[in-house]
Amino acid sequence: METRYITEGLLEYLLEYAGDRDPQSVTVSLDSTPAGELGVDDVDPETPVFTHVYLPQAGSSVNAVFGMDLGTPVGQTDGRFVSHPTGELSVSETDDLHAVVFVAVPPWDRESLAAFDRSGRRLPVEVLAVEPPEGVL
């Protein structure tokens, strides 16, 4: 199975974001930057590295009801992050699926986060200590 890459800063932010909103679940869109633009030498330059997040727009009643970020068009992000404050470290039938879904559960540390494909198969994750280039958002 192909390894999924995420920056250390994004991973820490997502875990903190989920922990701050516990016991509510969180669903946000994630986007990536090619590894070549990040200066990662030991990964193919075209490999996507998850680098940034699109937060749901505050006050959206549709977002609150359905858990979907309507501010980011479908298909324009590479992944999704969801938290399961009372659930298992797996994708659920109610998760908004993407090609890659990162799922986190309490206690909101690195060991409590995993990546899955659309069918729920767990994917290897590697955390990279790199920063996205300026102006990628």
Phi, psi and omega in degrees: 000144182284132179290141174257139184246142179217144179285150179301317180298318179293317179301312180298319179298314182298317179295320178293318179300313180295317180296321179293334183261357176301129020266007176281146175278160182235140173223120179222153177276143178240145176232166187232168176230139177301140182305327179299328179283346181259356181074027178275114187279327187265015178232141178310134184301336180272352183294129178288135174242123180292123188235335184211167189234147171251110181282145177296149180286130180295142174084004180277114183293324178295317178300318182295324182280314187260350178071024181247142177270101182279351179285341179247116183302142179303140177084359181257004173236160186267345184200183183217145172243132176227147174248147178236084184303330181238012186249191181267161178279074179199166174282148179242168180296338181268354180288144175280105190279148174227179176299325176230128177236119173269130181238136176232150178224163176302145018267022175062046174240177184302326180287346181259021177233138178215161177247147182221154172269181183301330182272001177091006177284133180289137181248146175294142179237135174237130180265128181250135179271067178229159178252143175294152177296152179301140174081016181283343183279000000 
